[in-house]
Amino acid sequence: MSQILLIEDEDRISSFVSKGLRSAGYTPTVAATGREGYHLAQTGDFELIVLDLGLPDQDGFTVLRRLRENKNNSPVIILTARDSVDDTVAGLEGGADDYMAKPFRFEELLARIRLRLRPEGNGGETTTLTHGKLRLDLRTRRAAVGEKEVDLSAREFALAEAFLRNPGQVLSREQLLSRVWGYDFDPGSNVVDVYIRYLRNKLGAGHFVTVRGMGYRLVDSE
């Protein structure tokens, strides 16, 4: 199980990301300051680091620079509210492997983490997800039911991807909200139910089963 270090001082975000990483099979460790994060990165066995820039004691750029100066070559994904071109360039030129601006969708962060943890020489994670007649091409962002291609919006595709990555598993509305709509969501919203209806209309009602009081589950309609 891959160990991931999350250096993030905002409790709401660190809790959200940690929960998502655990459900995806990773083991997260959280550091709320740059000093603590640097110490853990140098003494722990982490395969990847997710780094905020706006830390309370020192700038994330400083943490990144110190890590690289001390030969720590763990992949680093910067996750920050700073979205200017100058900050993005500074982060990548300073040794970061990727740069994501907040607000963000967890599924996108997870995809970037999986990309960075892809073994050398491996053909990589499959680019196609299938379940029964359903098929999602993650590279082209196309969906199909059998031989029939179906047009999905970006949000519909992300929701379908969450199900096809977890076939047969009950996914709660909260899990789907956090994975598809991001950390900044209204838990009382009915947007999940609305989009489930969209997917049923486009991909087949029998694929998405309501589990009363718990959430939804993807099944083979046949």
C-alpha positions as a LaTeX table, in Angstrom:
\begin{tabular}{lrrr}
\hline
Residue & $x$ (\AA) & $y$ (\AA) & $z$ (\AA) \\
\hline
Met1 & 0.00 & 0.00 & 0.00 \\
Ser2 & 1.61 & 3.28 & $-1.13$ \\
Gln3 & 2.51 & 5.80 & 1.57 \\
Ile4 & 1.59 & 9.39 & 0.65 \\
Leu5 & 2.57 & 12.50 & 2.60 \\
Leu6 & 0.07 & 15.37 & 2.55 \\
Ile7 & 1.51 & 18.70 & 3.70 \\
Glu8 & $-1.60$ & 20.84 & 4.16 \\
Asp9 & $-2.63$ & 23.16 & 7.01 \\
Glu10 & $-6.37$ & 23.46 & 6.27 \\
Asp11 & $-8.13$ & 20.72 & 8.23 \\
Arg12 & $-11.12$ & 20.52 & 5.92 \\
Ile13 & $-8.99$ & 19.84 & 2.86 \\
Ser14 & $-6.54$ & 17.47 & 4.56 \\
Ser15 & $-9.43$ & 15.45 & 6.01 \\
Phe16 & $-11.17$ & 15.30 & 2.63 \\
Val17 & $-8.04$ & 14.24 & 0.73 \\
Ser18 & $-6.98$ & 11.73 & 3.40 \\
Lys19 & $-10.38$ & 10.07 & 3.37 \\
Gly20 & $-10.34$ & 9.82 & $-0.41$ \\
Leu21 & $-6.82$ & 8.39 & $-0.48$ \\
Arg22 & $-7.70$ & 5.72 & 2.06 \\
Ser23 & $-10.76$ & 4.68 & 0.06 \\
Ala24 & $-8.49$ & 4.43 & $-3.02$ \\
Gly25 & $-6.11$ & 2.08 & $-1.18$ \\
Tyr26 & $-3.34$ & 4.49 & $-0.15$ \\
Thr27 & $-1.96$ & 5.25 & 3.30 \\
Pro28 & $-1.88$ & 9.03 & 3.89 \\
Thr29 & 0.07 & 10.91 & 6.56 \\
Val30 & $-0.78$ & 14.57 & 7.22 \\
Ala31 & 1.59 & 17.36 & 8.24 \\
Ala32 & 0.10 & 20.78 & 9.05 \\
Thr33 & 3.34 & 22.80 & 8.82 \\
Gly34 & 6.26 & 23.03 & 6.44 \\
Arg35 & 8.74 & 22.13 & 9.17 \\
Glu36 & 6.84 & 18.99 & 10.15 \\
Gly37 & 6.30 & 18.05 & 6.52 \\
Tyr38 & 9.98 & 18.39 & 5.66 \\
His39 & 11.00 & 16.29 & 8.68 \\
Leu40 & 8.53 & 13.54 & 7.82 \\
Ala41 & 9.56 & 13.57 & 4.16 \\
Gln42 & 13.21 & 13.11 & 5.11 \\
Thr43 & 12.66 & 10.42 & 7.74 \\
Gly44 & 9.64 & 8.53 & 6.38 \\
Asp45 & 9.24 & 6.15 & 3.47 \\
Phe46 & 6.83 & 8.08 & 1.25 \\
Glu47 & 6.29 & 7.32 & $-2.40$ \\
Leu48 & 4.69 & 10.70 & $-3.16$ \\
Ile49 & 4.16 & 14.11 & $-1.54$ \\
Val50 & 1.17 & 16.42 & $-1.98$ \\
Leu51 & 2.32 & 19.91 & $-0.99$ \\
Asp52 & 0.40 & 23.11 & $-0.24$ \\
Leu53 & 2.21 & 26.41 & $-0.79$ \\
Gly54 & 0.44 & 28.60 & 1.79 \\
Leu55 & 1.74 & 26.93 & 4.95 \\
Pro56 & 1.66 & 28.79 & 8.30 \\
Asp57 & 5.38 & 28.64 & 9.14 \\
Gln58 & 7.11 & 28.71 & 5.76 \\
Asp59 & 6.30 & 28.87 & 2.08 \\
Gly60 & 5.79 & 25.55 & 0.32 \\
Phe61 & 8.39 & 26.62 & $-2.24$ \\
Thr62 & 10.93 & 26.61 & 0.60 \\
Val63 & 9.96 & 23.08 & 1.60 \\
Leu64 & 10.26 & 21.93 & $-2.01$ \\
Arg65 & 13.65 & 23.58 & $-2.46$ \\
Arg66 & 15.03 & 22.01 & 0.73 \\
Leu67 & 13.77 & 18.57 & $-0.29$ \\
Arg68 & 15.44 & 18.75 & $-3.68$ \\
Glu69 & 18.67 & 20.19 & $-2.24$ \\
Asn70 & 18.83 & 17.23 & 0.12 \\
Lys71 & 18.37 & 14.70 & $-2.68$ \\
Asn72 & 14.78 & 13.79 & $-1.85$ \\
Asn73 & 13.44 & 12.74 & $-5.25$ \\
Ser74 & 9.93 & 11.70 & $-4.22$ \\
Pro75 & 7.33 & 12.92 & $-6.74$ \\
Val76 & 5.75 & 16.17 & $-5.52$ \\
Ile77 & 2.32 & 17.42 & $-6.56$ \\
Ile78 & 1.68 & 21.02 & $-5.54$ \\
Leu79 & $-1.93$ & 21.60 & $-4.47$ \\
Thr80 & $-2.59$ & 25.28 & $-3.87$ \\
Ala81 & $-4.97$ & 28.20 & $-4.17$ \\
Arg82 & $-2.27$ & 30.08 & $-6.10$ \\
Asp83 & $-3.15$ & 29.64 & $-9.75$ \\
Ser84 & $-1.08$ & 32.29 & $-11.50$ \\
Val85 & 1.18 & 31.31 & $-14.39$ \\
Asp86 & 4.21 & 32.64 & $-12.47$ \\
Asp87 & 3.49 & 30.39 & $-9.46$ \\
Thr88 & 2.88 & 27.38 & $-11.69$ \\
Val89 & 6.15 & 27.93 & $-13.55$ \\
Ala90 & 8.03 & 28.53 & $-10.29$ \\
Gly91 & 6.68 & 25.30 & $-8.83$ \\
Leu92 & 7.54 & 23.16 & $-11.83$ \\
Glu93 & 10.96 & 24.74 & $-12.31$ \\
Gly94 & 11.59 & 24.36 & $-8.57$ \\
Gly95 & 11.31 & 20.60 & $-8.81$ \\
Ala96 & 7.60 & 19.81 & $-8.53$ \\
Asp97 & 6.28 & 17.05 & $-10.78$ \\
Asp98 & 2.77 & 18.47 & $-11.10$ \\
Tyr99 & 0.73 & 21.52 & $-10.10$ \\
Met100 & $-3.00$ & 21.66 & $-9.26$ \\
Ala101 & $-5.01$ & 24.73 & $-8.31$ \\
Lys102 & $-7.78$ & 24.76 & $-5.70$ \\
Pro103 & $-10.70$ & 24.20 & $-5.84$ \\
Phe104 & $-10.16$ & 20.76 & $-7.31$ \\
Arg105 & $-11.93$ & 17.46 & $-7.93$ \\
Phe106 & $-10.54$ & 14.52 & $-6.00$ \\
Glu107 & $-10.81$ & 12.20 & $-9.02$ \\
Glu108 & $-8.44$ & 14.47 & $-10.95$ \\
Leu109 & $-5.96$ & 14.56 & $-8.07$ \\
Leu110 & $-6.19$ & 10.78 & $-7.78$ \\
Ala111 & $-5.54$ & 10.37 & $-11.50$ \\
Arg112 & $-2.43$ & 12.53 & $-11.24$ \\
Ile113 & $-1.21$ & 10.57 & $-8.21$ \\
Arg114 & $-1.69$ & 7.29 & $-10.06$ \\
Leu115 & 0.22 & 8.67 & $-13.02$ \\
Arg116 & 3.19 & 9.68 & $-10.84$ \\
Leu117 & 3.23 & 6.31 & $-9.06$ \\
Arg118 & 3.13 & 4.35 & $-12.30$ \\
Pro119 & 6.07 & 1.89 & $-12.29$ \\
Glu120 & 8.94 & 2.50 & $-14.70$ \\
Gly121 & 8.64 & 0.41 & $-17.81$ \\
Asn122 & 5.06 & $-0.50$ & $-17.02$ \\
Gly123 & 2.55 & 0.08 & $-19.75$ \\
Gly124 & 0.77 & 2.03 & $-17.04$ \\
Glu125 & $-2.67$ & 1.97 & $-15.62$ \\
Thr126 & $-5.30$ & 0.79 & $-18.06$ \\
Thr127 & $-6.81$ & 3.56 & $-20.12$ \\
Thr128 & $-10.14$ & 1.74 & $-20.49$ \\
Leu129 & $-12.65$ & 0.82 & $-17.78$ \\
Thr130 & $-15.30$ & $-1.78$ & $-18.56$ \\
His131 & $-18.20$ & $-3.38$ & $-16.71$ \\
Gly132 & $-20.63$ & $-5.53$ & $-18.63$ \\
Lys133 & $-21.55$ & $-3.56$ & $-21.73$ \\
Leu134 & $-20.32$ & $-0.26$ & $-20.29$ \\
Arg135 & $-16.97$ & 1.07 & $-21.45$ \\
Leu136 & $-15.10$ & 4.29 & $-20.62$ \\
Asp137 & $-11.98$ & 5.34 & $-22.52$ \\
Leu138 & $-10.07$ & 7.50 & $-20.03$ \\
Arg139 & $-7.68$ & 8.79 & $-22.66$ \\
Thr140 & $-10.25$ & 10.03 & $-25.18$ \\
Arg141 & $-12.96$ & 10.62 & $-22.55$ \\
Arg142 & $-15.48$ & 8.62 & $-24.59$ \\
Ala143 & $-18.21$ & 6.34 & $-23.27$ \\
Ala144 & $-20.02$ & 3.46 & $-24.91$ \\
Val145 & $-22.75$ & 0.94 & $-24.20$ \\
Gly146 & $-21.92$ & $-2.11$ & $-26.27$ \\
Glu147 & $-21.04$ & $-0.80$ & $-29.72$ \\
Lys148 & $-23.00$ & 2.43 & $-29.28$ \\
Glu149 & $-21.00$ & 5.53 & $-28.32$ \\
Val150 & $-22.70$ & 7.82 & $-25.81$ \\
Asp151 & $-22.04$ & 11.53 & $-25.27$ \\
Leu152 & $-21.37$ & 12.38 & $-21.62$ \\
Ser153 & $-20.64$ & 15.76 & $-20.10$ \\
Ala154 & $-17.39$ & 16.10 & $-18.13$ \\
Arg155 & $-19.28$ & 15.72 & $-14.84$ \\
Glu156 & $-21.28$ & 12.74 & $-16.08$ \\
Phe157 & $-18.08$ & 11.08 & $-17.24$ \\
Ala158 & $-16.42$ & 11.66 & $-13.84$ \\
Leu159 & $-19.42$ & 10.16 & $-12.06$ \\
Ala160 & $-19.47$ & 7.15 & $-14.37$ \\
Glu161 & $-15.72$ & 6.71 & $-13.82$ \\
Ala162 & $-16.22$ & 6.63 & $-10.05$ \\
Phe163 & $-18.68$ & 3.76 & $-10.46$ \\
Leu164 & $-16.60$ & 1.80 & $-12.96$ \\
Arg165 & $-13.57$ & 2.00 & $-10.71$ \\
Asn166 & $-15.68$ & 0.49 & $-7.91$ \\
Pro167 & $-18.09$ & $-1.98$ & $-9.57$ \\
Gly168 & $-20.50$ & $-3.66$ & $-7.16$ \\
Gln169 & $-19.48$ & $-1.37$ & $-4.31$ \\
Val170 & $-22.06$ & 0.86 & $-2.64$ \\
Leu171 & $-20.99$ & 4.49 & $-3.00$ \\
Ser172 & $-22.66$ & 6.98 & $-0.70$ \\
Arg173 & $-23.85$ & 10.39 & $-1.88$ \\
Glu174 & $-21.12$ & 11.96 & 0.27 \\
Gln175 & $-18.42$ & 9.85 & $-1.42$ \\
Leu176 & $-19.71$ & 10.74 & $-4.86$ \\
Leu177 & $-19.99$ & 14.43 & $-4.02$ \\
Ser178 & $-16.42$ & 14.57 & $-2.74$ \\
Arg179 & $-14.94$ & 12.55 & $-5.60$ \\
Val180 & $-16.79$ & 14.21 & $-8.47$ \\
Trp181 & $-17.70$ & 17.69 & $-7.26$ \\
Gly182 & $-14.69$ & 18.34 & $-5.02$ \\
Tyr183 & $-14.17$ & 19.22 & $-1.38$ \\
Asp184 & $-16.24$ & 22.42 & $-1.49$ \\
Phe185 & $-19.69$ & 20.87 & $-1.77$ \\
Asp186 & $-23.06$ & 21.21 & $-0.06$ \\
Pro187 & $-23.80$ & 17.86 & 1.67 \\
Gly188 & $-27.53$ & 18.64 & 1.48 \\
Ser189 & $-27.48$ & 18.99 & $-2.29$ \\
Asn190 & $-29.47$ & 16.59 & $-4.49$ \\
Val191 & $-27.05$ & 17.02 & $-7.39$ \\
Val192 & $-25.91$ & 13.37 & $-7.15$ \\
Asp193 & $-29.47$ & 12.11 & $-7.58$ \\
Val194 & $-29.93$ & 14.40 & $-10.58$ \\
Tyr195 & $-26.77$ & 13.14 & $-12.28$ \\
Ile196 & $-27.56$ & 9.51 & $-11.50$ \\
Arg197 & $-30.79$ & 10.08 & $-13.41$ \\
Tyr198 & $-28.77$ & 11.49 & $-16.32$ \\
Leu199 & $-26.53$ & 8.39 & $-16.35$ \\
Arg200 & $-29.53$ & 6.06 & $-16.17$ \\
Asn201 & $-31.04$ & 7.80 & $-19.18$ \\
Lys202 & $-27.81$ & 7.63 & $-21.19$ \\
Leu203 & $-26.17$ & 4.37 & $-20.06$ \\
Gly204 & $-29.15$ & 2.30 & $-18.97$ \\
Ala205 & $-31.29$ & 2.47 & $-15.84$ \\
Gly206 & $-30.52$ & $-1.10$ & $-14.85$ \\
His207 & $-26.83$ & $-0.37$ & $-14.28$ \\
Phe208 & $-27.28$ & 2.03 & $-11.36$ \\
Val209 & $-29.11$ & 0.52 & $-8.40$ \\
Thr210 & $-30.34$ & 2.58 & $-5.45$ \\
Val211 & $-29.41$ & 1.07 & $-2.09$ \\
Arg212 & $-31.92$ & 2.66 & 0.24 \\
Gly213 & $-30.36$ & 4.73 & 2.99 \\
Met214 & $-26.83$ & 4.05 & 1.74 \\
Gly215 & $-26.26$ & 5.25 & $-1.82$ \\
Tyr216 & $-25.85$ & 3.71 & $-5.26$ \\
Arg217 & $-24.17$ & 0.64 & $-6.73$ \\
Leu218 & $-23.08$ & $-0.23$ & $-10.26$ \\
Val219 & $-24.29$ & $-3.67$ & $-11.41$ \\
Asp220 & $-24.40$ & $-5.62$ & $-14.63$ \\
Ser221 & $-27.93$ & $-4.99$ & $-15.88$ \\
Glu222 & $-27.97$ & $-8.40$ & $-17.51$ \\
\hline
\end{tabular}
